[in-house]
Each structure stands twice: as C-alpha cells, then as structure tokens.
C-alpha cells in the first residue's frame, strides 16, 4: 500500500530523560514502520539534531539540564 511506503520514510526524534519511556515509544513506532532516533540527554539530542531531517519530534518538557521548551 502507498500509506505503508510513506510511513516507512517518516523519521521521528524521541527525547526523554527516562530510558524506559524512550525505549517503549521507539519500539512502538518502529513496529509501525517509522525510523526513530532516541536520546535521554536533551543536550546531546540538541547537539545531534539535524535540521529538516525529522518529520516529528516527541519531546519531554521536564528534563534535567535543559527543559523541553
């Protein structure tokens, strides 16, 4: 199906300071055909962020070192 092909090309960035949360979200999204990058350190995520690369960013707001805002 065309929708399956489109879904497989979507790239999502998940950032949360809790590894269990990013692991769970990543597994669910990958099981549904998405390409997922995950970070548990917001500063590391920001340093590795690629402009115009991700279709969606799922970001925790309350994190140590740097908030999601």
N, C-alpha and C positions, 0 to 999 in steps of 0.2 A: 504494500500500500504506500501511497505517496506520503501520508502522515507519518508512517514509520521511518521513512528516509529523512524527512525533515527533523523529527525528534532526535534521531541519531547524531545529527550535526550540531545540535544545541549544546553550548558549553555553559556550565554553571559553576560559580565560585561559592563555596560554603566557608564561612568564618565564624567560629565559636570557640570560646576558651575551654569548653568541656569536650574532651575527645570522644566520649560516648555519643554525644549529640551529633558531631560531625560524621562519625562513623556510621551511625544509623541513617542520617539523611543521605549520605553518599551512597550507601548500599541500596536504598530505596530508589533513588534517582537513576543509578547505573542499571538496576534491574529493569528500569523502564526506558532504557536506551540513551540516556544522557551521558555526556562526558563531564566528569566532575573533578574539580581540584578542591582540596580542603586544607585549611590552616587552623591551628589552635592558638596561634600567636598573631594578634592583629598587626603588629609592627612588621613581622615577617611577611604577612599577607600583603601589606601595603608596598613593601619593597619589591615583591614579586608580581604585583598587579600589572596586567597587560591591558593597555588602553584599547578599546574597541575589539577585544578578544572574547569577552564573556557576554552571553545573552542575558544572564540573570545573576545577581549577587544576593545570596542569602546571608544576612549579617546580624549577629547578636549585638544588641545595644550595650548591655552591661558586661564589660570585659576589663580585666586588669591592664595596666599600662596605657590603654587607649580605648575610649568608648566607640561605639558604632556610629556615632554622629559625625 
